[in-house]
């Protein structure tokens, strides 16, 4: 079993990654990090740059992890959900943008993951001072 994390390379993804590492360490499990391609909304120009950023962020982590690129023939949400099912994941962790209101909705990817997940989903965000919440 593992924790699956969707990763776009933005602040929301970094906050989700931090939470996933914390929970994986506490649960003594591993991470499967699904990296979005630029075509699927990732902030890096290519997956190699995103993976390099991940290695920098996870360099001192004692949590074991695997990085998987979002499948070109599937959406990010479908790739994350497929990974969660195949791994029989303990949890999925996703990042959300802060500051919701009555007129704000969450994105399609987050909605699909929240509604179709085969396991619990933890959401994370960042505060405007840069801290994860």
DRENPA-3360 file (N, C-alpha, C; in nm, 2 decimals, always signed):
BEGIN
1 = XXXXXXXX = +0.08/-0.12/+0.00/+0.00/+0.00/+0.00/+0.09/+0.12/+0.00 ~ +0.03/+0.23/-0.04/+0.11/+0.36/-0.05/+0.01/+0.48/-0.04 ~ +0.07/+0.59/-0.05/-0.01/+0.72/-0.06/+0.02/+0.77/-0.20 ~ -0.08/+0.81/-0.27/-0.07/+0.86/-0.41/-0.08/+1.01/-0.40 ~ +0.01/+1.09/-0.46/+0.01/+1.23/-0.46/+0.00/+1.28/-0.61 ~ -0.09/+1.38/-0.63/-0.08/+1.44/-0.77/+0.01/+1.56/-0.75 ~ +0.10/+1.58/-0.85/+0.20/+1.68/-0.85/+0.21/+1.76/-0.97 ~ +0.18/+1.89/-0.96/+0.19/+1.98/-1.08/+0.31/+2.08/-1.08;
9 = XXXXXXXX = +0.38/+2.09/-0.96/+0.49/+2.17/-0.95/+0.46/+2.31/-0.90 ~ +0.34/+2.34/-0.86/+0.30/+2.47/-0.81/+0.30/+2.46/-0.65 ~ +0.26/+2.58/-0.59/+0.26/+2.58/-0.44/+0.16/+2.49/-0.38 ~ +0.05/+2.47/-0.45/-0.05/+2.37/-0.39/+0.00/+2.23/-0.39 ~ +0.07/+2.20/-0.50/+0.13/+2.06/-0.51/+0.25/+2.05/-0.41 ~ +0.32/+2.15/-0.39/+0.43/+2.14/-0.29/+0.37/+2.12/-0.15 ~ +0.26/+2.19/-0.12/+0.20/+2.18/+0.01/+0.14/+2.03/+0.03 ~ +0.08/+1.98/-0.08/+0.03/+1.84/-0.08/+0.14/+1.74/-0.06;
17 = XXXXXXXX = +0.26/+1.77/-0.13/+0.37/+1.68/-0.11/+0.42/+1.68/+0.03 ~ +0.43/+1.80/+0.09/+0.48/+1.81/+0.23/+0.39/+1.73/+0.32 ~ +0.26/+1.74/+0.30/+0.16/+1.67/+0.39/+0.17/+1.52/+0.36 ~ +0.19/+1.48/+0.24/+0.20/+1.34/+0.20/+0.32/+1.27/+0.26 ~ +0.43/+1.35/+0.26/+0.56/+1.30/+0.32/+0.53/+1.28/+0.47 ~ +0.47/+1.38/+0.54/+0.45/+1.37/+0.68/+0.36/+1.25/+0.72 ~ +0.25/+1.23/+0.64/+0.16/+1.12/+0.67/+0.23/+0.99/+0.64 ~ +0.30/+0.98/+0.53/+0.37/+0.85/+0.49/+0.47/+0.82/+0.60;
25 = XXXXXXXX = +0.54/+0.91/+0.65/+0.64/+0.88/+0.76/+0.56/+0.83/+0.88 ~ +0.45/+0.90/+0.91/+0.38/+0.85/+1.03/+0.32/+0.71/+1.01 ~ +0.27/+0.69/+0.89/+0.20/+0.56/+0.86/+0.31/+0.45/+0.82 ~ +0.43/+0.49/+0.81/+0.54/+0.40/+0.76/+0.50/+0.33/+0.63 ~ +0.47/+0.41/+0.53/+0.44/+0.37/+0.40/+0.51/+0.45/+0.30 ~ +0.50/+0.42/+0.17/+0.57/+0.49/+0.07/+0.48/+0.58/-0.01 ~ +0.54/+0.66/-0.10/+0.46/+0.75/-0.18/+0.47/+0.71/-0.33 ~ +0.36/+0.73/-0.40/+0.36/+0.73/-0.55/+0.33/+0.87/-0.59;
33 = XXXXXXXX = +0.42/+0.94/-0.65/+0.40/+1.08/-0.69/+0.37/+1.08/-0.84 ~ +0.25/+1.12/-0.88/+0.21/+1.13/-1.02/+0.24/+1.28/-1.07 ~ +0.33/+1.29/-1.16/+0.37/+1.42/-1.21/+0.29/+1.46/-1.33 ~ +0.23/+1.57/-1.33/+0.15/+1.62/-1.45/+0.25/+1.66/-1.56 ~ +0.21/+1.64/-1.68/+0.28/+1.69/-1.79/+0.24/+1.83/-1.81 ~ +0.32/+1.90/-1.89/+0.28/+2.04/-1.92/+0.15/+2.05/-1.99 ~ +0.12/+1.94/-2.07/-0.01/+1.94/-2.14/-0.13/+1.92/-2.05 ~ -0.10/+1.86/-1.93/-0.21/+1.83/-1.84/-0.21/+1.93/-1.72;
41 = XXXXXXXX = -0.15/+2.05/-1.74/-0.16/+2.15/-1.64/-0.04/+2.17/-1.56 ~ +0.07/+2.09/-1.58/+0.19/+2.10/-1.50/+0.26/+2.24/-1.52 ~ +0.33/+2.29/-1.42/+0.39/+2.42/-1.44/+0.53/+2.41/-1.50 ~ +0.59/+2.30/-1.50/+0.72/+2.28/-1.56/+0.70/+2.26/-1.71 ~ +0.81/+2.30/-1.79/+0.80/+2.28/-1.93/+0.80/+2.14/-1.97 ~ +0.87/+2.05/-1.89/+0.87/+1.91/-1.92/+0.87/+1.83/-1.79 ~ +0.84/+1.70/-1.80/+0.84/+1.62/-1.68/+0.98/+1.61/-1.61 ~ +1.08/+1.61/-1.69/+1.22/+1.60/-1.64/+1.25/+1.72/-1.54;
49 = XXXXXXXX = +1.20/+1.84/-1.57/+1.22/+1.95/-1.49/+1.14/+1.93/-1.36 ~ +1.02/+1.88/-1.37/+0.94/+1.86/-1.25/+1.00/+1.75/-1.16 ~ +1.05/+1.65/-1.22/+1.12/+1.54/-1.15/+1.24/+1.59/-1.08 ~ +1.32/+1.68/-1.14/+1.44/+1.74/-1.08/+1.40/+1.82/-0.96 ~ +1.29/+1.90/-0.97/+1.24/+1.97/-0.86/+1.19/+1.88/-0.74 ~ +1.13/+1.77/-0.78/+1.09/+1.67/-0.67/+1.21/+1.62/-0.60 ~ +1.32/+1.58/-0.68/+1.44/+1.53/-0.61/+1.50/+1.63/-0.52 ~ +1.50/+1.76/-0.55/+1.55/+1.86/-0.46/+1.46/+1.87/-0.34;
57 = XXXXXXXX = +1.33/+1.86/-0.35/+1.24/+1.87/-0.23/+1.25/+1.75/-0.15 ~ +1.27/+1.63/-0.21/+1.27/+1.51/-0.13/+1.41/+1.45/-0.10 ~ +1.51/+1.53/-0.13/+1.65/+1.48/-0.11/+1.68/+1.42/+0.03 ~ +1.63/+1.49/+0.13/+1.67/+1.44/+0.27/+1.56/+1.35/+0.33 ~ +1.45/+1.32/+0.26/+1.34/+1.25/+0.31/+1.38/+1.10/+0.33 ~ +1.33/+1.05/+0.44/+1.35/+0.90/+0.47/+1.23/+0.82/+0.41 ~ +1.13/+0.88/+0.36/+1.02/+0.81/+0.30/+1.05/+0.76/+0.16 ~ +1.03/+0.64/+0.14/+1.05/+0.59/+0.00/+0.94/+0.63/-0.09;
65 = XXXXXXXX = +0.98/+0.66/-0.22/+0.89/+0.71/-0.31/+0.92/+0.67/-0.45 ~ +0.82/+0.67/-0.54/+0.84/+0.64/-0.68/+0.77/+0.76/-0.75 ~ +0.83/+0.79/-0.87/+0.77/+0.90/-0.95/+0.71/+0.84/-1.07 ~ +0.59/+0.88/-1.10/+0.53/+0.83/-1.23/+0.48/+0.95/-1.30 ~ +0.50/+0.95/-1.43/+0.45/+1.06/-1.52/+0.30/+1.03/-1.55 ~ +0.23/+1.14/-1.56/+0.09/+1.13/-1.61/+0.09/+1.07/-1.75 ~ +0.00/+0.97/-1.76/-0.01/+0.91/-1.89/-0.06/+1.00/-2.00 ~ +0.00/+1.00/-2.11/-0.04/+1.09/-2.22/-0.18/+1.06/-2.27;
73 = XXXXXXXX = -0.22/+0.94/-2.26/-0.36/+0.90/-2.31/-0.47/+0.91/-2.21 ~ -0.43/+0.96/-2.09/-0.53/+0.97/-1.98/-0.52/+1.11/-1.92 ~ -0.62/+1.15/-1.85/-0.62/+1.28/-1.78/-0.54/+1.26/-1.65 ~ -0.50/+1.37/-1.58/-0.43/+1.36/-1.46/-0.52/+1.28/-1.35 ~ -0.65/+1.32/-1.35/-0.73/+1.25/-1.25/-0.74/+1.10/-1.27 ~ -0.76/+1.06/-1.40/-0.77/+0.92/-1.43/-0.64/+0.85/-1.40 ~ -0.52/+0.91/-1.42/-0.39/+0.85/-1.39/-0.38/+0.83/-1.24 ~ -0.41/+0.93/-1.16/-0.41/+0.93/-1.02/-0.50/+0.82/-0.96;
81 = XXXXXXXX = -0.62/+0.81/-1.01/-0.72/+0.71/-0.97/-0.67/+0.57/-1.01 ~ -0.62/+0.56/-1.13/-0.57/+0.42/-1.17/-0.45/+0.38/-1.08 ~ -0.36/+0.47/-1.05/-0.25/+0.43/-0.95/-0.31/+0.39/-0.82 ~ -0.40/+0.47/-0.77/-0.46/+0.44/-0.64/-0.53/+0.30/-0.64 ~ -0.60/+0.27/-0.74/-0.66/+0.14/-0.75/-0.56/+0.02/-0.76 ~ -0.46/+0.04/-0.85/-0.36/-0.06/-0.87/-0.27/-0.09/-0.74 ~ -0.24/+0.02/-0.67/-0.16/+0.01/-0.55/-0.25/-0.03/-0.42 ~ -0.38/-0.03/-0.44/-0.47/-0.04/-0.32/-0.42/+0.07/-0.22;
89 = XXXXXXXX = -0.42/+0.19/-0.27/-0.36/+0.30/-0.19/-0.44/+0.32/-0.06 ~ -0.36/+0.36/+0.04/-0.42/+0.40/+0.17/-0.49/+0.53/+0.16 ~ -0.43/+0.62/+0.07/-0.48/+0.76/+0.07/-0.43/+0.83/-0.06 ~ -0.51/+0.93/-0.11/-0.46/+1.02/-0.21/-0.45/+1.15/-0.15 ~ -0.35/+1.23/-0.18/-0.33/+1.36/-0.13/-0.32/+1.46/-0.25 ~ -0.41/+1.56/-0.25/-0.41/+1.66/-0.36/-0.40/+1.80/-0.30 ~ -0.35/+1.89/-0.38/-0.34/+2.03/-0.33/-0.45/+2.11/-0.39 ~ -0.51/+2.20/-0.31/-0.61/+2.29/-0.36/-0.57/+2.43/-0.34;
97 = XXXXXXXX = -0.62/+2.52/-0.42/-0.59/+2.67/-0.41/-0.66/+2.72/-0.28 ~ -0.60/+2.81/-0.21/-0.66/+2.87/-0.09/-0.77/+2.98/-0.13 ~ -0.85/+3.01/-0.03/-0.94/+3.12/-0.04/-1.07/+3.10/-0.11 ~ -1.13/+2.99/-0.09/-1.26/+2.96/-0.15/-1.37/+3.05/-0.10 ~ -1.47/+3.06/-0.18/-1.59/+3.14/-0.15/-1.71/+3.08/-0.22 ~ -1.82/+3.14/-0.20/-1.94/+3.08/-0.26/-1.93/+3.07/-0.41 ~ -1.85/+3.16/-0.48/-1.84/+3.16/-0.62/-1.72/+3.08/-0.67 ~ -1.64/+3.03/-0.58/-1.52/+2.96/-0.62/-1.55/+2.81/-0.62;
105 = XXXXXXXX = -1.51/+2.74/-0.73/-1.52/+2.60/-0.73/-1.38/+2.54/-0.74 ~ -1.37/+2.41/-0.71/-1.25/+2.34/-0.72/-1.24/+2.29/-0.87 ~ -1.12/+2.27/-0.91/-1.10/+2.23/-1.05/-1.15/+2.09/-1.08 ~ -1.16/+2.06/-1.21/-1.21/+1.93/-1.26/-1.13/+1.82/-1.21 ~ -1.00/+1.83/-1.21/-0.92/+1.72/-1.16/-0.95/+1.68/-1.02 ~ -0.95/+1.78/-0.93/-0.98/+1.76/-0.79/-1.12/+1.70/-0.77 ~ -1.21/+1.76/-0.84/-1.35/+1.71/-0.83/-1.36/+1.56/-0.87 ~ -1.30/+1.52/-0.98/-1.30/+1.38/-1.02/-1.24/+1.29/-0.92;
113 = XXXXXXXX = -1.12/+1.33/-0.87/-1.05/+1.25/-0.77/-1.14/+1.24/-0.64 ~ -1.19/+1.35/-0.59/-1.27/+1.34/-0.47/-1.40/+1.26/-0.49 ~ -1.46/+1.26/-0.60/-1.58/+1.18/-0.63/-1.56/+1.04/-0.66 ~ -1.45/+1.00/-0.72/-1.43/+0.87/-0.77/-1.32/+0.79/-0.70 ~ -1.26/+0.85/-0.59/-1.14/+0.78/-0.53/-1.18/+0.65/-0.46 ~ -1.10/+0.55/-0.47/-1.13/+0.42/-0.40/-1.08/+0.42/-0.26 ~ -1.03/+0.54/-0.21/-0.97/+0.54/-0.07/-0.99/+0.69/-0.02 ~ -0.96/+0.71/+0.10/-0.97/+0.85/+0.15/-0.89/+0.95/+0.07;
121 = XXXXXXXX = -0.93/+1.07/+0.06/-0.86/+1.18/+0.00/-0.83/+1.29/+0.10 ~ -0.70/+1.33/+0.11/-0.67/+1.44/+0.19/-0.64/+1.56/+0.10 ~ -0.69/+1.67/+0.13/-0.66/+1.79/+0.06/-0.57/+1.88/+0.14 ~ -0.49/+1.95/+0.07/-0.39/+2.04/+0.14/-0.39/+2.17/+0.06 ~ -0.35/+2.28/+0.12/-0.33/+2.40/+0.05/-0.22/+2.48/+0.12 ~ -0.19/+2.60/+0.08/-0.09/+2.68/+0.14/-0.16/+2.81/+0.19 ~ -0.10/+2.87/+0.29/-0.15/+3.00/+0.34/-0.07/+3.11/+0.26 ~ -0.12/+3.22/+0.26/-0.06/+3.33/+0.19/+0.08/+3.36/+0.25;
129 = XXXXX = +0.11/+3.31/+0.37/+0.25/+3.33/+0.42/+0.34/+3.22/+0.38 ~ +0.29/+3.13/+0.29/+0.37/+3.02/+0.24/+0.36/+2.89/+0.31 ~ +0.29/+2.88/+0.43/+0.29/+2.76/+0.51/+0.17/+2.67/+0.46 ~ +0.20/+2.54/+0.47/+0.09/+2.44/+0.43/-0.02/+2.45/+0.54 ~ -0.14/+2.43/+0.49/-0.25/+2.41/+0.59/-0.33/+2.29/+0.55;
% end
